[in-house]
Amino acid sequence: MARANVRAFVIVVAALFVIAAAVSVTTFAIPPPIAAPTTVAPTRAFSARIMVSLPRSGPRRAQSEGIIDAVRLAVDAVSAHVNAGAVTYFVEVDVRNSAAAEGDWSAAIERANAEAAAADSSVVAYIGPATLDAARLVAPIAARAGLVVIAPALTHPGLTQRGWDDALYDAVHPGGAKIFVRTIPSDAVAGRAMARWAIDRKLLPSASGADTWSRAFAQALAGAPQNATPFVYLGGLAATDAADRLREIGATTPAAQFGAAESILSDAFIERAGDAASGVVATFAGRPEEQYSGSAAVFLRSYQNAYVTPPDPYAIFGYDAARLVLDALARSEQSFTLERTKVREAAFATKDLDGALGRWSVDANGDTTYDKEQLYVVRALPDGKLAWLWNAEISP
């Protein structure tokens, strides 16, 4: 029995040894794992960015937020993608605050924003800024970088044309370079539109000041009737100054009618002028919500669906600023290296853009051909209180 047990034990051990050897051979026969393919991150060459630089605090906050939201809405409308020749770009909106904490515009912050846009080769346009001082600062930085700057809220004609403020014009055209495209009508358009309105109503118009609105108004008086009811244009006077001027002229010329630019569209003007404010008219590019029609009404519905609240009056000009950039990028025939000077050239060559403002183009100066102004008039409400009410859409 002992020998049999030994023999059995030897057989078992031998069998286990064979099994172990087989397992060992099988283990070494497994091929090494295949490395997973490396995912290549998308490069910036296929990304385009629109930088928006506006003050997000201070007195311009509501205007800025409306423009910013409208820019995002325009980019969302094309699913954030633009085909520009050989490349389809994913478009991002880079929003930069240009105001100091709880304050208005800051030169240092604006400069930093502009330099950041210049340094980032994927930035194809700069929407803003909010002030002429900011425009003077941004222009040379944008010029060196080949960037186009789209202004949805700056209305001084000197931004794009000589003859109004040549020092401003030279500052924002460094070396003669064209930088700015404007999507909102200029003050010169507002002045000429008011002159046309007065002449069409057989009034005898005259300008009482020498600001840009008044100069444009005075230049458009050819064909004005004689021996008619006087119409005195107060131009861009501040609300309280305009009210004082109205009362002063009205005391000696009681039959006179009065008009001015958007600077008097406030309760302060009515309070200061009192009953003499009744019938005074003023122009402003922005329209009330109930006057949006056609493509503007489509924009209004889209904006309200996205943000619930109605848009600020300047928002529609921000929307078309973004539409301009997207359209210019699409026409810029890019290769695999983004050339933003091509975008700037395409922006200045814009013809018949279908925007929220309707179909418009960019003229040789960089101004929009959209020339509609909204006319507001002071009327008595049913309770007897005076208020500004929309009256008509006018143009030069």
Order of alpha helices (4+ residues) and beta strands (2+ residues): alpha-beta-alpha-beta-beta-alpha-beta-alpha-beta-alpha-beta-alpha-beta-alpha-beta-alpha-beta-alpha-beta-alpha-alpha-alpha-beta-beta-beta-beta
